[in-house]
Amino acid sequence: TVSLFLQLSYVDAEGNPIGVVQMTFLRLLSAAARQNMTYNCYQSVAWYDQEQDNYDKAIRFLGSND
């Protein structure tokens, strides 16, 4: 099992980092959110392992409130 933890960061349209306070207010004022991500890694499982019929190798995300 390989465990790798990466922290995502967000920037505005000009490329300036968005601070924790701004993200917290956005989360508190929003009822729902959607984000698209692309995962590219050669010969790896990113969601469902069809051979093992499980999600043990799934990518897991934690939100700022987790």
C-alpha positions as CSV (number, residue, x, y, z in Angstrom):
1,T,0.0,0.0,0.0
2,V,1.3,3.4,-1.0
3,S,0.2,6.4,1.0
4,L,0.8,9.8,-0.5
5,F,-0.7,12.9,1.0
6,L,-0.8,16.1,-1.2
7,Q,-2.4,19.4,-0.2
8,L,-4.1,21.2,-3.0
9,S,-3.9,24.9,-3.3
10,Y,-6.1,27.4,-5.1
11,V,-5.3,30.6,-6.9
12,D,-7.5,33.4,-8.3
13,A,-7.7,34.5,-12.0
14,E,-4.5,36.4,-11.6
15,G,-2.6,33.5,-10.1
16,N,-2.6,34.9,-6.5
17,P,-3.1,32.3,-3.8
18,I,-6.6,32.2,-2.2
19,G,-6.3,32.3,1.6
20,V,-7.9,30.0,4.1
21,V,-10.2,32.7,5.4
22,Q,-11.6,33.3,1.9
23,M,-12.1,29.6,1.3
24,T,-13.8,29.2,4.7
25,F,-16.3,32.0,3.9
26,L,-16.9,30.5,0.5
27,R,-17.7,27.1,2.1
28,L,-20.0,28.6,4.7
29,L,-21.9,30.6,2.2
30,S,-22.3,27.8,-0.3
31,A,-24.9,25.0,-0.3
32,A,-23.1,22.9,-2.9
33,A,-19.9,22.9,-4.9
34,R,-18.5,21.1,-7.9
35,Q,-14.9,20.6,-9.0
36,N,-13.4,18.7,-11.9
37,M,-10.1,17.0,-11.5
38,T,-8.1,14.9,-13.9
39,Y,-5.9,12.1,-12.7
40,N,-3.3,10.7,-15.1
41,C,-1.0,7.9,-13.9
42,Y,0.1,5.1,-16.2
43,Q,-1.2,1.7,-15.2
44,S,-2.7,2.7,-11.9
45,V,-6.0,2.4,-10.2
46,A,-7.7,5.7,-9.3
47,W,-11.2,4.6,-8.4
48,Y,-12.5,1.1,-8.8
49,D,-10.2,-2.0,-8.9
50,Q,-12.1,-4.3,-11.3
51,E,-9.7,-7.2,-10.8
52,Q,-10.1,-7.2,-7.0
53,D,-13.7,-5.9,-7.1
54,N,-13.1,-3.2,-4.5
55,Y,-12.3,0.4,-3.8
56,D,-9.2,-0.2,-1.6
57,K,-6.9,1.7,-4.1
58,A,-9.3,4.6,-4.6
59,I,-8.2,8.2,-4.3
60,R,-9.6,9.7,-1.2
61,F,-10.2,13.4,-0.7
62,L,-10.6,15.3,2.6
63,G,-12.4,18.6,2.7
64,S,-11.3,21.5,4.8
65,N,-13.9,20.6,7.4
66,D,-12.8,16.9,7.7
